[in-house]
């Protein structure tokens, strides 16, 4: 009996809630659950269990409301900062676009224009209303459209920038350079620069270089002629006089000294002859390019203590005088550089020809150099570059510090505009 008496059930009065009160409690909970978190559960003066539950829920909801308010404020602040950043970026990008003189086009992969930027609308080939939304094949000349479509396709297939140079018949022929890059899965950005003035300046510089080379060759020819016709003859007469005196009745010691002077005079005459030939290679005109290069390599082997191996293949018997002189001077300068800088005594010279180009290559296995410093490497390489540029050829210099140097030149057999260009070789 005692055990049964100890198991006393709590008084039911503690859980005797008013039915209306419970219903109001539940309705408020439903409203709060529906999103009306500004509501609170009522708390009676009884401070019973239901009030304790209501108090706990009110505290929790209050904390949630505070956290939600703080999160909303943070979100609004973040959105404000983002809008400010976007506005700043738009202002910056707008300023950049205003400062860029280049044309810009956004195109689909199929060549359809979708957007553009032009600080100077006069550079546009046609008005925007004519090309926006249309394919470039419907806007540009056929040949140029094919060229640009090829550039667009190549840009879409690689991460590299594709450069396309072209001309357009506007108020006057104008030259442009388009740089094309990917701008999305099926879009490309084409930045187009008017390079007309730059090309004109390049042509003017090239014409100036051509004229300077011509004047240089004329002066070399004049000096060579003076050395051959004047100085060499006077040395020869001096040598004859020395030999004549040596045959007269003089002491053996004087005769020996005169023979020594005669030998020195002959050496000087030989050196003058070599200098004269180097200044104006007459063999180039009389015997042709191959014979002149063979002679140059042979002289370099003797005079510069070089072992020069010369090879040639398929060289026509008659080569344009400008091309021959250009290649001869390049070989001359390159062998001079080998002798001075390579720190080796061997070099290879080869000249070959195909239907369109004649190629010259000079190579050595010496100390080489860093091609990045080529422009500060002296007048020799600058002269080579100018001569190649004048004849619209191509120059490749492959050099590695400690790994030798290889100079390769390709010159068109019939240069564009060669008929109207001043000759590089001076006439007698």
Steps between C-alpha positions, in 0.01 A plus 500: 500500500782729583652450149171574331458811711842626390400495130298820503392654168560882469185696557298539186442862596852588369395402144144623521526758217213714380377364167463846350846592621652190336313572178629859498850364571479265201359769268788732588749219435343439158523871415864507607571186298334668199758779515351755739805489723422841647223335708564361849322238711295645785620434857243484780547600866489133593861434391416139447653247259321644198637844587849355535469343154365826359788696657761263358343517153481880517869523594598264218288685247647832619852373451409366158343832409811687613727263305277530195505878525880504529529261203268719297703808586821320404344385175377850422845641580664239278254578219572871542876436478447277196289765326768759578770269363297435185439872455870572554596227251254636247642851542856367473424284199316788339802724553728233357280460194496876448880508517556208260518619139455148361181356358351208692256240372329212677406226255348157514705209376302501175612858431188687613561844653329537841668810650765762425692798635634783283640819647533632147203380291680619185723192528199269454474348154119528511254651756409284805143459376644327196711238679351435849311170488639415156774262391835642393465319166210735430700808604866462402655438158500130419876439524527689829195319644667166424821619667316622811284188527817291497639720781179463703505123467865476600435725802215272611728196481787641704572723797752696295433840347458497122628801305356584157631787287289637216406807298161658434402730212357790701539871414854385421658155538556449872692225678368327812621241747241280672587312820248224564452312830236274653233677704284205602386164373371628168620862492815680403632850559671677211707810582576688180770766471553739210868449408496709182733769633724241660535313172570824317770585754645152459507542124663840535763356735556213261540741209745707706695187590506401132635841402762493775615156386523626142710797610716270707560271205582796275754628752649152541532468124669841477751414773563158347566658161742751654683225686525288185571769243708740708644359823575153357671649195712732710604213725589297190716787367662533841579129498655527150720788615612306806589198285685725252709658776578154637667406168742793515844487651424527869613310804361157573342630820314776311389252232363269768306784658361603162384143435324511838334830409395351164337203674319732740377712209365187329319402824348847521391476136336163573318643804382800297371262231306300761356817653401624156327172420322493838369851436377418151486129406556521125472120472138533607424680175731306269486141632173492697381434855641149554851590382498818710391312814762231435764771474370667817517172695846425362630846596344472846679166547833659411472844653293430812641157586161336449412164352193594296305220333294628205217309330247602238209337322272591209620860468400648163779633282346847508380650831363852538786737580319641806444151642858392430646807667269462800602136555868575445500783755312288755750214461785749525367653822409162653848354437651815648292443814602133514868594487461770767250353747439126460832384654510210253691462176236322295186619318257373238348702217232361272281651231199325345212593275144393421237637262432813705783563747873486531626409849834571666612343827810572708560284808766448764527298821653779709400683815173631353306780669162587650260600217310724744802731498533489122388859444783629717752272331653755261463628147578169330170327576314827449649525151397142425143569614476815289628329185254213542210738570577710192452193277197385703676183608494306824779480757530238773777513760520190718753544777552342841764612749766233474314323220608679183328730256304439180390779267249410230379738231225447243480754219230496229653446157274776366429751778172689496553842357860421408453662160407834653743482792840666475773243427711390795804441284675807366560535131845581379 
